[in-house]
Amino acid sequence: MRHFGWIVAAPVAALLLAACGDEEAPISASPSDAPSSADPGQVYTGFFTVLESAEHGPQLCSVVMESYPPQCGGPDVLGWNWDETPDAETVDGVTWGFYSVTGTWDGTALTLTEAPLPGAATSPMVPDDALPDFTSPCEPPAGGWAVVDPATATQAALDAATALAASEPDFAGVWVDQSINPASTEPTPDEGAMNDPTKLVLNARFTGDLERHEADLRAVWGGALCVSAAEHTEQDLLAIQEEVLAELGELASGAGTDPTTGAVTVDVFVDDGLQARLDQQYGAGVVRVTAALQPVE
């Protein structure tokens, strides 16, 4: 099942179609000398673009820049041999490919224990429960989600409502739920049809007076609206994100805040107890760790 929607940064400049939770803003992810508590004998596996250039040897890419040839940075891969690696491309001194890699992790680099396999042939499908769910948490009103005032169910009104929500001290985030748009059921939804402010639900979250916030937003936005409660403000989550990134440094490959779950998301190469430690520090579920390399049992 696909979950159509997008997280809004206020104010909104234009509606954008986003399916299946496309991208998160990247954080630098080059190797670090920080110590790791990872078991040196534990074997891990994952799917990566591996790239070598004149500046560095083979590395696991955390974020691949859209250039040709591509560019990226990440931990070194030890024991790599392009002569024994299929499906590699080389352009202007840059060699790269997408692979399933398996090896041990010392906190800064992956040492291969098996020959890499072409990732395109072995990469698993992403399960639905790993994708963002933009479904509105409110119960649909009687008769279903609908426009209540066509005059203010416009892009300009959506921008104004988003900016108003973000100006509140207890603001916890905004996103839009596009699942009510008939175009969302198409195999390849038309972007123009999806970008219709009359066929979406504006979601806004706050930690305070929901009735007041809903009334204030209704004064400027005439489309479908869901106002729901959150435990942490956006500023609280951003402060936690900053603290976690300061602690992890270059061991983190990405981070962000997710208003749909009210959590900070942190991407790392290996979770060697980090999730449990952050749960104890901030509370269960406040920070969610995703590791690109998974342990092999």
Order of alpha helices (4+ residues) and beta strands (2+ residues): beta-beta-beta-beta-beta-beta-beta-beta-alpha-alpha-beta-alpha-beta-alpha-beta-alpha-beta-beta-alpha-beta-beta
